[in-house]
Amino acid sequence: MADAEMSMSSKDLHAATFTGLVDLADEFLGGAALLANDEFFAPKENLLKPGRGVFRPNEYTDRGKLMDGWESRRKRGPGHDWCIIKLGAPGRVRVLDIDTNHFLGNSPPYGSVDAIAAKSDARGHDLVAADWLELLPQMPLRPGSQNIFPISHADAWPRAWTHLRLNIYPDGGVARFRAHGDIEPDWSAIEADADTRERLRPGEVDLVAVRNGGLALACSDMFFGAMNNLILPRRASNMGGGWETRRRRGPGFDWIVLRLGAPGTIGLVEVDTNHFKGNCPACCSLEGIHAPNAALTELVDPSAAWRGVLPETGLMPHTRHFLRDELVHAGPFTHVRLSIYPDGGISRLRTWGLRTAAKA
């Protein structure tokens, strides 16, 4: 199979997305459903799985219909059901998505969400009686739908939440839960494996990593793999975990523009084509620009003042490319643009360097 026939992005073609925000609850970032008061019909862990859930009409368990989501039993007394979720990265929630896809006669009629800033290693049982703040008041939920709620933040609230509690009234099933927002970077936590650490110089951090506030803003194409995959933590487990464009049948090349988590100078670039074997780009280049307040339309304008960081460089399939001596300009930059020639897939991009100021 030359290309990923069914990637994360193609499964989610009908799901609402929010360019400029990150799903803070993404399980690949480290998001986890810690505790639910009831998960009789379907486990809480399904809430954070990719996609919108799959309906299998003829599959049952010894407890009833198999549902791809979190589903509690029918409540016969007072109270409501809830699930505590640890965010994969602390941050400020901007949009909540309570998706009841495939839950029609068994969806909850109402839902709400609470938030707390706690220790990252707090256990679910320790948080049950904690002092939660109401992030989303009780709202009606439509069955079989993405229920999307923008969140307005109060000045008195913490800058970043660590855990959320999804409440459903009184019971029922939710397929997926998303908490889109802005990550609050922890620059003291360097995520680098042994191969990378031996190449780093003192003070260098991954300026474009999603955990450090990096964000994919625009790209020419992402038919097979979503653009934010490029800067996720760790190495991808398969092709679907990278950024991949469709086969180009005419002239030109593909590109992606990314905002750095903070302005900085770039000293080491990693381009990882992990899992891309028959569909790796022939070569790539990297450019940077210092434009803290630039609008996206200015960044994609052909006249934008991009400067070369890495000239066109050949790529090998299924390989980690560490590039330091090849770099021709260090910055400082606020954004980078990766170009691939002519098309194909890149699993991860890392731009290791030194921060020069506060977050862009």
N, C-alpha and C positions, 0 to 999 in steps of 0.2 A: 504494500500500500504506500504510494508515493507521498500522499498528503493525508492529514488527519481528516477522515471522512466526517466525523461528528465531534467537534470540539466543544469546549465550554461555551464559547460565544454563539455557535450555531444552535445549541440547545436553548439558549436564552434569547432568541430573536424576538420573542413576544414579551419579554420582561422589560419593565421600565428600568432605565439606567440613569446614572447621574454623573456626567463628565465633570471632573474637578473635585470629586469626593471619593473617599475610600470606604469600603465596607469594613468598619472597625471590628465587626464580629466574625469576619472571615476565618474559617477554621485553618486555612493555610497560614494566616498571620499568627495563629495560636488561639483563636477564639474557641470557646468550649462551653457546652451546656453542662453546668455543674450539678444542679439539683432541681428536681421537680417534685411537687407534692403527689402527683399521680401521673403515671405513664402506662396505664393498663393496656391500651390497645396499640400504641406505637411509641417508640422511645424518643426522648428529648433530643438525642444526638442528631436526629434527622433534620432538626430546625436549621442547622448551619451547613448542611450539605450543599454542593453545587446544584445549579439548575433550579427548577420550580417544583420538582417532584414528579414521579412517574406513576400513572394509574394502571394497575394490573387487575382487570375486572374479575378474573377467575382465580385469584390467589387468596388463600385464607390461612390463618394460623389457628392454634387451638383456643385462641381467645376471640376470634372473629375475623373480620375482613382485614387483609393486609393493606395498610395505608402508609404512604411515603410522607411522613410528617410526625408531629408530636400529637398524640390523641389520648385524652383522659376518658375514664368511664363516665356514664351518666350519673350526675350528682342527684341524690335523693334527699339531701338536707341543705342546711344553710351553708354559705361560704362560696369560694371560687377557687379555681386552679391557677397555678403559677409555675414559672420556671426561671431559675437564676442563671444568667449567662455571663461568662467572663469574656471581656473584649480581648481581641488578639493584640491590640495596641491601645494604650490610653489615648483618649481624644475627646473632642467636642462633637456631639451628635447633631447633625443638621436635618436629616430625613430618616424616618422610620418606615419600614415596609413589613407589614404583617400580612403574609401571603397565605390565603386559604385555598389555594389551587387544589382542585379535586375534592375538597371538603364542601359538600353541598347540603345534605340533610343533617350533617353533624358538625357544622362550623359553629363557633361561639358567636352569639349576637353582639357582644361587646368586648372590648379589650382596652388595656391601659399599660403603660410602661413606667417603671420607677428606675432611678439611677443612684449610684453611690461612687464615691472616690475612696477606695480601700487599698490595702496592701495587695500587690499583684498575686501573691501566693495564698490569699485568703480562701478558706474552704467554704463550700456552699452552706454547710450547717452553721458555720460561724456567722454568716451574713443574714440568716433568716430573721433574727430579731434586731438587726442593725437599723440605723437611722437613715432610711431611704428618702429620697426626694422625688416628688412626682414630676416626671419628664413629659408624659403625655397623659392627660386626664382620660377618664373612661369615654370611649368613642364607639359608635356603631361600626361593626365589621360586616362587609358584604361577603357572602359565600362564594367560593370559587374565584376569588379575585385578589389582585394585589391591592392592599389597603395602605395607601401612602399618606404619611402625615409629616409636613414640615414642622421643625421645632424651633421656637424662638427662645433664646437663652436669656435668663435673668442675670443682671450684673452681679448679684450676690452668689451665683453658683460657682463651683470650682471650674478651673480652666479645662480640666480633663476628667472624664469619667473612666472607671476601670471595670465596672460591672453594671449590668442592666437586669431588671426583673420584668418579665412579660407576664401580665395577668390576663386571664380570660374569664368571662362571666357568662354562665356559671361554670361551663365545662365545654368539651368539644375538641376539635382538631385544627391545628395550624400546620401548613406544609413547610413554610420557610420563614425565617426571620432575618432581616437585614437592618443594620444600623450604619447608615452612610454619614460620614463626617470628615473632620480634619484630625490627623494624627498629631499628638504632642510629642515631639522627638525626645529621646533620651540619648544624648550624644556620648554619655559615659559608657554605654553598652555597645561594644563593637562586635558585630556578628561576622566572624571570619573563620574559615576552617584552616587547617594546618597549611595547605597549599598556598593560601592567600597570605596568612600571617608571616610566613618566611619572606614574602616580597614587600611587605609594608614598611614604611619609614615612620619614625615617631610622630604621633599626632594625626596621622592620616585616617580619615573616616570615609565611609561610602556616602558621598554627597547626594546621590540620586536614589538611594534605597527608600522604598515606600515607608519603612519604619522610621526613617529620619525625615519624613515630610516630603520626599520626592513624589512626583506625580506625572503621569503621562497625560499630556494635554490634547494632542492631535496626532493623527497619522494618515498616511495615504491610503491604507487598507489594513483591515484586520479580520479578513474573512474566516480564517481558521483558528486564530488565537488572539485573545483580547490584549490590548496594548499595555495595560497595567501589569500583566503577567511578567513583563520584561524586568521589573524591579522588585519582584516579590522575594521574600527570604528563601534561603537554602536553594539547592539545585532542584529543578523540576523532575517529577517522577516519570513524565512521558512528554510527547510532543504537544499535547493539549495544554501543558503548563507553560508554554512559551508564547511569544508573539510571532504569528505566521500570516503572511499575505497569500493571496491567490496567485496562480500562475499568470505572469504578465505575457500577453500575446502581442504587444506593440512596443514602441520605443519607451524609454524612461526608466525610472527606478523607484523604489519605495523608501519611505522615510518616516521617522517618528520624532516628535518634539516633546521634551521632558523638562519639567521645572525641578531645579535642585531644591533640596530641603533647606539649604542656606547657601548664600554666595560663597564661592571658594575657588581655590586654584587646584587644578587637576594634575596629579603626578603619576597615577597608574590607572590604566583602563583594562577591564576584563570583558571580553566578548565571548560568551559561552554558547556554542552550538550543540549542546547536549541533546541527544536523541534525533537531531536533524541530520540525516544521512544522505538520502537521495534528494533532499529539498533544501540544502544549506545554500545561502547566497554565495556567489563566487568571491565577492569582496565586500568591504564596508568602509565607511569613513565617519569621522565624528567632528562636529563643529560646536563652538560655544559662542554665547553672546552675554553681555552684561546689560540687562534691561529689566531692572527690578519692577517697574510699573507698567511694562508693556502689555497691551491687550493681545489676545490670541491672534486677532487679524493682523496685527503688526508683526508678530513672530513668524507667521506663515507667508508674509509678503515677500516676493522675490528680491526686493531691494533691502531687506533687513541686513544689518551689519554683522553677519555671522563670521567668525574667524576659525580657521582650520586648527583642529587639535590633533587629529589623527588623519593623515592622508589615506587615500585608497589603499587598503591593505588586504591581501588575500586571506581567505578563511578556509579552514579544513572542516570537514563534517565531524560532528560528534566530538568536539574538542574544546577545551578551555584555552583561550588565547590571552595571555598576560602581556600587556604592551606598556613599556615605560620609555625605553630609548627611542621608540618610534614617534613619540609625541613631539609636536613642533611648537605648540603654544599652550601655556598653562592657565591663562586667565588673569584676573578672576572673572568668573562667569556666574550667571544666575540661571541659565538654561543651556541645555545641550540638544543637538539634533543628530541622531544616528541615521545614516543613509545606507541602504543595502542594495547591491547591484547583482542582477536586476530585480530579484524578488526572493522569497523564501522565508525561512524561519530562524529566529534567534531566541535562545532560551532565556538568557540573562545578560544584562548589562550592568557593570559596576564601574563607578567613577570615584576612585580613591584619591583624596586630596586633603587640603587644609582649609578650614572655614576662615573666612575673612571678616565676617560681620554677622549680625543677627539674621534671623530667617527672612528670606526674600518675600 
